[in-house]
Amino acid sequence: MNRYGITLAADMYSPKDAKEKLPAIAVSGPFGAVKEQCFGLYAQTMAERGYFAIAFDPSYTGESGGQPRYMASPNINTEDFMAAVDFLSVKNNVDAEKISIIGIYSWGGMALNVAILKGKWSRLVRHGKKRSISN
């Protein structure tokens, strides 16, 4: 649930046979997509590479709550990413010092907002047509 009281739906992906605390990653975007589409594939691929990953539907979209449906709000969608990071930070199987985020296409802007607001990151990726950025 984000700080606006909207419940977010997410799919979780974990590496097979993981026994220790893992680096984690939250993935979302682009606008209009749902977790079963492209960003679910990103999360699955990151789990195959050793991350505990979540792909979440943003507020007003897919299985997440919020009215009216299929609306975008940069403030609320930034908060969605922050709620996903907060969720990951308290998971027993996640190393809270190694949380990353991926914002796909237009969600790259939300990821950058979160990086500014949260401050400390293991890694931030904005994926778009021709470039990605990472620290």
Order of alpha helices (4+ residues) and beta strands (2+ residues): beta-beta-alpha-beta-alpha-beta-alpha-beta-beta
